[in-house]
């Protein structure tokens, strides 16, 4: 229902008039979400399949991160698989059952951010903060991960300057929509809408 009533009209408008057409429509999507929607629906495959494949791709990367981390620490294959499944199954159920694309994409990116931050062997804090910023730019669903990152900063495992990457990425993600004609103020306010729970 959400796809047909909310997302499909935006996609069809962008098919005809590019990103600028989507920006001109009145939607509850954030500016970065419109840009992502435009980017991942340009292929010849049915739009809904492409949207699901984006989240599935994130889950595959997450699975590989967990498996490689387990291998480096000598975990058994069974333990590695169970650990990986615990991380990707919630995303899989959401991807299968939820048609609210911003939440699906944000949850997938947030899971990747957490996996990189809590990697047992080589945590990648800057990359993790960038992914969290991208997730927050899409939906407020990513805000639930902030306590975990605050804990990392408090314990000294993550430099506080890395946390500044989160708002920086959120603002930078608005640039394509602004270049397509959305006022800068409108693009920034769309971030607030997305993170206040009002986005579709």
DRENGU-604211 format. One record per residue: x, y, z of N, C-alpha, C in turn. Coordinates in steps of 0.05 Angstrom, whole numbers, plus 32768, in hexadecimal, padded with zeros to 4 digits. Example, Ala and Ser with C-alpha at 12.3 -4.5 7.8 and 13.67 -1.06 7.14 Angstrom:
2
81087F8E809C80F67FA6809C81087FBE809C/81017FD3808E81117FEB808F81028001809D/
REM end
This chain:
200
80117FE88000800080008000801180198000/8025801A8012803680328014804580367FF9/804E801F7FED805D80227FD4804A802E7FBE/803280237FBC8020802B7FA6801680487FAB/800F804E7FC3800280687FC98016807F7FCD/802E80797FD78041808E7FDE8059808E7FCC/806680777FC9808080767FBB807D80767F9D/806B80667F93806980637F768063807D7F68/8051808E7F71804D80A87F63806780B97F62/807780B87F77809080C77F7780A380BB7F62/80A580A07F6180B780937F4E80AE80997F32/809480987F2D808A809D7F12809080BA7F09/808D80CC7F1C809380E87F1680B180EC7F0F/80C280DE7F1E80DF80E07F1980E680D27EFF/80D780BD7EF880DC80B07EDE80D880C37EC7/80C480D57ECA80BD80E87EB580CE81017EB6/80D3810B7ECE80E181257ED080FA81257EE0/8105810E7EE7811E810D7EF6811A81147F14/813181167F228130811C7F3F812181357F45/812381497F33811681637F3880F8815F7F3A/80EC814D7F2B80CF81487F2D80C8813D7F48/80D8812B7F5380D281207F6D80D581357F83/80EA81467F8080EE815C7F9380D7816F7F93/80CA81747F7C80B481877F7A809B817D7F86/809981627F8B808081577F968080815B7FB5/8068815C7FC08065815E7FDD806481427FE9/807A813A7FF5807C8120800180888123801D/8086810D802D8093810D804780AF81018047/80B880FA802F80D380EF802D80E881058032/80FE80FE803E811481108041812181158026/8130812B8024813E8131800B8151811A8003/816181108016817380F9800E816380E08006/814C80DC8012813C80C4800B813280C77FEE/812A80DF7FE6812280E37FCA813980DD7FB7/815180E67FBE816880E27FAD816E80C47FAB/816D80B67FC2817280997FC1815C808A7FB1/814480937FB5812E80867FA68132808A7F88/813B80A17F80814080A67F64815780957F5A/816C80937F6A818480847F62817F80667F5E/8171805A7F71816F803D7F70815780337F60/814880457F548131803D7F43813680447F25/815080487F1E8155804F7F02815A80377EF1/815B801F7EFC816180077EED81487FFD7EDE/814B7FE97ECD81357FDF7EBD81237FCB7ECD/812C7FC47EE5811D7FB17EF681067FBF7F04/80F17FB07F0B80DA7FBB7F1980E37FCA7F32/80D87FE27F3780E17FF37F4C80E27FE67F67/80CD7FD87F6E80CC7FCB7F8980E27FB77F8D/80E97FA87F7880FF7F957F7A81197FA37F7F/811E7FB97F7181377FC87F7581397FD37F91/81227FDD7F9C81227FE87FB781297FD27FCB/811D7FBA7FC881237FA47FDA81407F9B7FD7/814A7F9B7FBE81667F927FBA817A7FA47FC8/81747FBD7FCB81867FCF7FD981897FC67FF6/81737FC1800381757FB7801F81827F9C8021/817C7F8A800D81887F70800D81A67F72800A/81AF7F847FF981CC7F887FF581D97F91800F/81CC7FA3801E81D77FAB803881D97F93804B/81C57F82804B81C57F6A805C81DB7F578055/81E17F54803B81F67F42803382127F4D803C/82167F67803A822F7F73804482317F6E8063/821A7F728071821A7F6E808E82217F518094/82167F3E8086821C7F22808A823A7F1C8087/82467F28807282637F23806D82747F2F8083/826C7F47808D827B7F5480A2827B7F4280BB/82647F3880C282627F2780DA82717F0D80D7/826F7F0180C0827D7EE780BB829B7EEB80BC/82A67F0080AF82C37F0580AF82CD7F0B80CB/82BD7F1A80DA82C57F2080F682C67F068106/82B27EF5810282B27EDB811182CA7ECA8109/82D17EC980F082E87EB980E783027EC380F3/83057EDD80F5831E7EE8810183207EE1811E/830A7EDC812C830B7ED6814883077EB9814E/83097EA8813983097E8C813D82EE7E808145/82D97E8D813F82BE7E82814682B87E6B8132/82A97E58813C82A17E42812B828D7E4B8116/828B7E3C810082797E4380EA825C7E4680F4/82537E34810682387E35811082337E4F811F/82467E56813082437E6F813F82437E87812D/82547E88811982557E9E8106823A7EA180F8/822F7E8B80EF82167E8D80E081FF7E9680F2/81FE7E8C810B81E97E94811E81EC7EB28124/82047EBC812882097ED8812E82007EE98117/82087EE180FE82007EF080E781E27EF080E3/81D57EDA80E781B87ED880E481AA7EEA80F8/81B47EEB811181A87EFD812581A87F1A811C/81BC7F21810C81BF7F3D810481AF7F4380EB/81AC7F2F80D9819F7F3680BF81827F2E80BE/81797F1B80CF815D7F1380CD81497F2980D3/814E7F3A80E8813B7F5080EC81387F6280D3/814F7F6780C5814E7F7780AD813F7F688097/81427F4E809681357F3E808281167F3F8085/810D7F3C809E80F07F3D80A380E57F59809C/80F47F6E80A380EB7F89809D80EA7F8D807F/80FF7F84807181007F87805480E87F798047/80E17F61805280CB7F52804580B07F5D804C/80AC7F67806480927F6E806D808C7F8C806C/80A07F9D806C809C7FBA806E80A07FC78053/808D7FD7804B808F7FE58032809780028036/809D800A804E80A68025805480C48027804E/80CA802E803680E6802D802D80FA803D803F/80F480558048810780638059811080538071/80FD8046807E8103803780968114801E808F/810D80118079811B7FF9807081388000806A/813D8015805A8158801D805381688027806B/815B8037807C8169804180938171802B80A6/815F801780AA8165800080BC817D7FF080B1/817D7FEC809781937FDD808A81AE7FEB808E/81AE8006808981C78015808C81CF801780A9/81BC801980BB81C3801A80D881CF800080E1/81C57FEA80D881D07FD080DF81ED7FCE80D5/81F27FD880BD820E7FD880B382207FEA80C5/8215800180CC8224801480DD822C800780F7/82197FF98104821E7FEC811D82327FD6811A/82307FC7810482437FB18100825F7FBB80FD/82637FD180EF827D7FDD80EC82887FE88106/82767FF58116827F8001812F82867FEC8144/82787FD58144827D7FC18158828C7FA9814E/82997FAC813782AA7F97812C82BE7F8E8141/82BF7F75814782CF7F6B815D82ED7F6F8158/82F57F70813F83127F718139831B7F8C8130/830C7F99811E83157FB2811282FD7FC5810E/82F47FD2812482DE7FE5812182E57FFC810E/82D2800380FD82D6801980E982C4803080F1/82CD8041810382BB8055810E82B3806B80FA/82C6807680EA82BD808B80D782A9808080C3/82AE806880B8829B805C80A58280805780B3/8281804E80CC8268804980DA8258806280DE/8266807880E58258809280E9824C809C80CF/825A809880B9824F80A0809F823680918099/82368077809D821E806780988207806F80AA/820D807580C381F7807E80D581EC809880CC/81FD80AA80C281F380C480B881E280C080A0/81E980AD808E81D980A7807781BE809C807F/81BE808A809481A5807E809D8193809380AA/819E80A580BA818E80BA80C6818380CD80B1/819180D1809B818780E28086816E80D68078/816B80BC807A815480AF806E813C80AC8080/814180A68099812B80A280AC813480A380C9/812180AB80DA812680AD80F6812A80918103/8124807C80F48128806180FF8145805D8107/8158806B80FA817480688101817C8074811C/816B8086812681718093813F817380808157/81678068815481688055816A8185804A816E/8196804E815B81B28045815E81C3805A816C/81BA8072817081CB8087817B81D580808197/81C5807481A981D0806C81C381E9805A81C1/81E9804881AE8200803781AA8219804781A3/8216805A8191822C806B81898235807E81A0/8221808881AF8228809881C68238808881DA/8232806F81DE8241805D81F0825D805A81E6/8261805681CC827C805381C1828C806C81C5/8280808381C1828E809D81C6829580A081E3/8282809981F58287809C8212829E808A821B/82A08072820F82B5805F821782D080658209/82D0807881F782E8807F81E982EE806E81D1/82DC805C81CA82E1804B81B282DB805A8198/82CB806E819A82C5807F818282CC809C8189/82DC80A9817782E380C5817C82CA80D68178/82C880EA818982B180FC818782AF810A816C/82C6810F816082C5811C814682B8810A8130/82B980F0813582AC80DE8122828E80E18123/828380E8813B826680EC813D825D8104812D/826F811781288268812E81188263812780FB/826D811080F38268810680D8824A810080D3/823C80FA80E8821F80F380E5820F810B80DA/820F812280E88201813980DC820D814280C2/8227814080BF8234814980A6822A8139808E/8228811F8092821E810D807C820181138077/81F18118808B81D5811E808881D181378076/81E1814B807C81DF8164806C81E981608050/82008152804D820B814D803381F8813D8021/81E9812B802E81D6811A801F81BF812A8012/81BC8143801B81A78154801081AF81627FF6/81C981627FF081D381717FD981C681697FBF/81C3814F7FB881B781497F9E819B81557F9B/818A81547FB0816F815F7FAF8170817D7FAC/8183818A7FBA818681A77FB7818E81AF7F9B/81A0819F7F8F81A981A47F74819281A07F60/817E818F7F68816781897F578151819E7F5A/815581B17F6C814281C67F6E813481CA7F89/813981B87F9C812D81BB7FB7813B81D17FC6/812D81E47FD2813A81F87FE3814A81EB7FF9/816181F78000817281EC8014816481EA802F/815481FE8035814481FD804E813181E6804F/812481E18038811181CB8036811F81B08038/813781AE802D81468195802F814D818F804C/815781A3805A815E819F8076814681998087/813081A78082811881A28092810D8186808C/8112817B807481098160806E8118814C807F/8131815280878140814180998133814080B4/8129815780BE811C815880D78102814880D7/80F4814A80C180DB813B80BE80E1811D80BF/80F6811580B080FC80F980AF810480EE80CA/811080FE80DB811A80F580F4810780FC810B/80F08107810580DC810C811A80C580F78118/80C880E4810580B480CF8103809D80D680F2/809E80EC80E2808880F480D2808B80EB80B5/80A280E080AF80A680D78093809480BF808E/808D80BD8074807C80A6806C808B808C806E/
REM end
